[in-house]
Amino acid sequence: MATIYNTATTLDGFLATPDNSLQWLFDVPGADDEEGGINDFLSGIGAMAMGSTTYEWVVDHESLLERPATWTAWYGDRPTWVFTHRDLPVVQGADIRFTEAPVPEVHAEMVAAAGGRDLWVMGGGDLVGQFADAGLLDRIVTTIAPVTLGAGAPLLPRDLRSDRLTLTSVAQRGQFAELTYDVGPPA
């Protein structure tokens, strides 16, 4: 069982534009073809976590309040923890658990719910940083897109030094480069 941050980023290290849009990713020619690998990844995932901005973007972008079956089609019945201090809408039929609890406490709940499978921290970068700070992030899989934004939400707004990161895989996925790093514990 591993806790994995699997995400796409721009060549200059941003997850989203300054207004939190991910549309840049879907505008890359061939992006839909490369998205097919997510099903293999998801087959090993037992629980998910995301921040409120990521959750809101997914819900809004995909009109999930009007089309809740889309959530189930993508993520199945996996429990998903959304870290937030605000009231957010619930996608009907999805196992979404809003929380303000500290990451270590929620991580323990996620492990218990995951049934021995991996955990996926979808983002954003600050939430992933909280998992890393607590020594609870095991792997980073980042797919780098041929796009630069110049500003926006950073991939991981933390100081993770090379003594904590070990490159384990490099793969070309069409126009994208996929890098996988194992993450060691904090000093």
N, C-alpha and C positions, 0 to 999 in steps of 0.2 A: 504494500500500500504506500502510495506516494502522494504528496500534495504538489500539484503542478500548476504553473502559470503558463498557459498556452494562449498566445495572442499574436496579432499582426501589428507591425509597426512600420513607420516610414523609415526611409534611409537615414533621416536625421533624428530618429529616435522619438517620434511622437505617436501616440495612440489615437488621438482625436484632434480636430481643429480647435481653435480657441473657443468656439461656441459648442464644443462637445459633439461634433458630427463625425461619424465614421464613413460618410459617403465616399470619401477619397478612396477607400479600399475597394468599394464595389465598382468604381470607375476605372480600375486598372484592367486593361484587356487581358482576358484569360483568368480573371479572379474566380469566376463561377466554376471553371474547370478544376481549379486547385482546391476549392472548398469541399470537394467530394471526400477528401481525406478526413474530414471532421467526423464522419460516421464511424470510422475505425477507432479514432481517439475516444469518441463518446461511448463505445462499447465497453471500455474499461473504467468508466467513470461511475461512481456510486452516489456522489453528492457534489453540489456546486455552491460557490459563493461569489457574490459580486457586490460592488458598491451601488449606492442609489443612483448615481449619474449613469452608470452602465445600464442598470435596470430600466430607468426611465427612457433612455435612448432606444433600447430594444423594444420596449412596449410601444413607444410612439412610432418608431420607424416601421415596425411591422404591423401596426394597428391591432395589437394583441387583445385589447379590450373588446374590440368588435369581432375579432377572429381568434378566440382563445385556443381553438384546436391546433393552431399553428405552433403554439408553445409545446403542446404534447407531441406533435409530429417531430419537432426538433429535439426536445430534451426528455421526452417520455415522462415517467413519473418520478424522476430523480428529485429528491428534496433540494431546495435552493434557499440558501440564507442570503438575505439582502441586508447589508449593513447600512443603517440610516438613522437619522434623528428626526425624520419627518414622517407624516402619514402619506402613504403611497397607495395607489390602486392595486388591487389584487387581480391577477389574470385568473378568470374562472376555471376551475378544475386543475390548476397547477398547485403543486406542493411548495408554496413560497412561505418562508418564515422570516419576517422582519425582525431585526435585532439591533440593539444598541450595546450588547454585551461585548466584553473584551475578546479579541481574536483567540487567545488560548482557550477560553471557555467554549466558544463556538466551535473551534477546531475539534475539541473532544466530542461534542455533540455530532459533528459531521462524520468523524471516524466511526462512531457508534452506528450511525444511520447508513453508512456506505456499504455495509456488508462485505468488508474485505477488499472492496474495489478502491480505485484512486479518487482523490478529490481534485476538482478543477476550480481554481481561483481565476475567474474570467477577467477581472479587473474592477476598477481601474488600478493604476499604478500605485497610488498611495495605499490602497487596501493590501495589495500584494506586498508593499514595503512593510506593513504591519505584521504580516505573516513571516517575512524574512527576519525582521527585528526580533521576533519571538522564537526564532530557530525552527519554524514550522513549515518552511518552504523547501522542498526537496529538488525541484527541477524547474527550469525555465525553458520553454520551447517558444522561440520567437521567429515568426515568418516576416522577413523584411521585404517590403514592397518597393518597387522602383518609383517612389514618390518622395518629394520633400515638401514640408509645410512651412518651415521656418519658425513656427510657434505652435503651441497647443498643449495638450495633456501629455506629460513625459511618460515614456515606457516604464520607468521605475525610478521615482524621485528619492533614491536612497544611495548611500555610499556603500556599495558592495564591491569589495576589493577582490583582486584575482586570487587571493589565497582562499576565498570562499567559493570561487566559480571554477569548474572544470569542464572544458568543452568536450562533449562526448559524441557529437554528430553534426555534420554539415551536409545539407542536401539541396539540390536545385529542384524547385517545383515550378516549372514554367518560367515566368519572369521573376519569381520570388526565390529568396534564399532562406532556408530553414536552418536555424542554429539551435542546438540543444545543449544546455549546461546543467550539470548537477550542482546543487547549492549545498555548501558545507555549513556547519553551525557557526554562530557568531563567536568571536574571540572571547 
